[in-house]
């Protein structure tokens, strides 16, 4: 049990450190991108989507993410109570592809609007981060690649955590 706690702590520490780093990196200039290619979020490599296995890799990761979310009694009630899980998988796949530089239009609400009334705590947010790392293991995504995505998503914590 102590090993699992240390591992979880190291994952969360890594995600937090990457969040701080990503917040310090400037956004990519859209005008400098080749035609048809979208800029990635700050701190991500230009080929981040390909490193993640392309659209199919992102979808597999999001499905694995929700597998772990739904197993976690700390957070599964939020996802069951406040939305259609299949729709959440669809929207999260779009969001992750967009963050990784994919040419996709995110059709969901803003992170702030989507989470405003949920009363999510930092502990619950961190449980989703833990599920994200477990999903990376499940689909064999290297931690270096997983860290890039989690660091790019980490700034959303400011609008997702509301209590």
N, C-alpha and C positions, 0 to 999 in steps of 0.2 A: 504494500500500500504506500509506503514511503517513497518508493521509486516512482510510482505513478504520480504522486503529488509533486515530486521534484521535476518530473518530465512536464507536467502541466504548467508548473511555474516557469520553467525555461521556455516553453512555447509562448506563454503570455508575455514574458519579459522580451523575447525576441520580437513579437508583434508590436509591443509598445515601443521598443527601440526603433523598429522600422517605421512606425507611425511618425515619430519625431523626425527621423531622417527625411521621410517623404514630404513632410510639411515644409522642409527647408529648401526643397528642390523646386525650381521654377517650372511652370507648365510648358509643354512643348508648343512651339509656334505652329499653328495650323497652316500658315502660308508656306512653311518650309517642307511640308509633307508632299510626297509624290501623289499624283492624281489617284483617287480611289482609296487611299490609305488614310485611316483616321489616326490622330495622335493618341498615344497612350497617356495614362495619368502620370503625374510627376514621379520620377524615380524608376519607371518601368522601361525595360529595353524595348526598342522598336519592334522586335520580333517576339514580344511577350505572348501574344496569342498562339503563335506557332509552337513556342516552348511549352505551352499548356496543352498541346495536342489539338489545336484548332477548335472549331466550333463543336465538334464531337467530343473532344477532350473536356471542354468547359461544361457541356451538358452532362457528361458522365460524373464530373466532379460535383456539380450542383445536386444531382440525384444522390450521390454519396453523402453530401452535406446534409440533405434533408433526411436521409436514413439515420444519421447520427443525431440530428436534432429531435426526430420523433422518438428515439430511444431514451433521450435524456429527460428525466422527470422534472428537472429544474426549469426547462424551457418548452417542452412539447405542448403544454397547455396553451401557451400563447399562440402557437401556430395552428393548433386545432380550433381554438375558440374564435380567432380573429381572421380566418380566411381559408379559402380553398387551397389546399396544399399543392395540387397540380398547377394551379395558376401561379402560386408563389414560385414553384420550380421554373415555370416558363419565364416569369419576369426576372428572376434571379439569374437565369441563363443569359437573358438579354443584357442585364446590368453588368455581369462579369465580362461578357464579350466586349461590351462598350469600354469598360475600364481597361481591358487588355489591348485596346486599339482596333477592335473589330468594326467593320462597317455595318452597324446595326443601330436601329433606333429604339431606345428604351421606351416602352409604352406604359410604364407604371407611373404612379404618383411620385412626387419628390420624396426623398428619405424622411424629411421633416413631416410632411403631410401623412405619409404612410404609417409613421410611428407615434405621432403626437398624442394619441389617446390611449396608448398601450401601457404606459407606466413602466417601461423597461428599466431595470436596474443595471448598474455596472456589472454585477455578478452574472446576470442573465446575458448581457452582451458578451462577457468573457467566456461564457459557456458556448456561445455560438462560435467564437474564435477557436475554442478547443475542438468543436465539431468540425471546423474547417480544416484543422491540421489532421484530424482523424480521416477526413475525406481524402486529403492528399495521400495519406498512407494507403487507403483502400484502392485508389486508382493509380497508384505508383507514380505520383507527381513528385519530383525531387523537392526537398525543402527549400532550396534556393529559389525555385520557381514559385512555389507556394508562398514563400515570404514576400515576394514581389506583389502578388495579388492582395494578400492580407494587409500589407503596408499601404497599398493604394486605397483599400476600403476603410482602413482605420480612422481617417478623419470623419467618417460618417458617425462615429461614436458620439460626437458633440450634439447631433440632432436626434439620434436614436435613443440614447439614455436620457430619460426625463424624470427619474426619481432616484 
